[in-house]
Amino acid sequence: MERLKKNLVLALGLGVVVYLILAIASGFDDLKTALAGFNYLLVPAILGLVFLSYVVRYFRWSYYLRILKVSMPPRIDVPIFAAGLSMTISPGKLGEVLKSVFIRQVTGAPIARTAPAVVAERATDGTGMLAWGLIGALAFSFGPWSLLFFLALTAFAIAILRSRRLSLLAERTLSKLPVLHRLAPHLKDFQGASNELLGARPLVVGTAISFCSWVLEILGVYLCVLGMGVGTPFLMVVFIFVIGSIGGALSMLPGGIGAAEAGMAGMFGTVAGLSGGIAVALTFVIRLATLWFATLLGVFGLFVVRRGIGEPADVAAAAGAQDREDTRDVV
């Protein structure tokens, strides 16, 4: 919990700095006018669509756990999935491996066995989002080559994760290194689970679910555009949102804060032709509805899990000294 608090404080601090810089760059008066003109009656629909996108993502998570033969009742599994959203502010969302810590407490399944489910979520989040980005790029002739490059990079990373030969090489290498040698025994479980979850069928199913979840979130983003009273075409909004989100993820900053905002605000100004005040105001609203709303859901889920099964630190204590060290390194 202490680490989560530090991450949240860091993300909030970074967010305040970034948003202040953008506000100054766009002009406070223009920004205030743009925000005052937003149709706040659309907020429930926007947040409802974003919430539904995570409901869809939960079914992907449940599907992955079934593949790994990890069974939990929904009354426990749903809060654990929601608790993972508290780590939306972590670099690349990889802090969501916190879910694996809670799963071990409930089922005893090793973290190395279930952590690949988080990796598979991130991989199919990427493929589903890239699919939407390609639709936007092709529709407006923005040039799909950069998105195809990222798609090829994702495929390459998946191939590496599935490679048994590379896993053995990494295991031998880590076993010879100080401190990191304790991770070597867990690579076999990690690679085996990754191979299962990133096979052809799970990859297609996961990408399809991701594609459906992204359309709900994108519709929420488009309602933000409509609420701002601008007429940016839907597929242009898709392209801007995807590129900004990918930029944020690749930056490895907490929650992509700074990179995502700069990318979206910049493209709303240059590609969509919006004024600085409206572009920045729209970016603020979109990030509040996506990044920060998800984080809030995660914090709520974390409190539910803590009341039901205890602190993450309790998991490590129950599993012994060696696992305690591994858990600390992963989370």
ABEGO torsion letter per residue (X at the ends): XAAAAAAAAAAAAAAAAAAAAAAAAAEAAAAAAAAAABBAAAAAAAAAAAAAAAAAAAAAAAAAAAAAGBBBBAAAAAAAAAAAAAAAABBGGAAAAAAAAAAAAAAGBBAAAAAAAAAAAAAAAAAAAAAAAAAAAAAAGAEAAAAAAAAAAAAAAAAAAABAAAAAAAAAAAAABBGAAAAAAAAAAAAAAAAAAABAAAAAAAAAAAAAAAAAAAAAAAAAAAAAGBABBAAAAAAAAAAAAAAAAAAGBBGGBGAAAAAAAAAAAAAAGBBAAAAAAAAAAAAAAAAAAAAAAAAAAAAAAAAAAEBAAAAAAAAEAAAAAAAAAAX
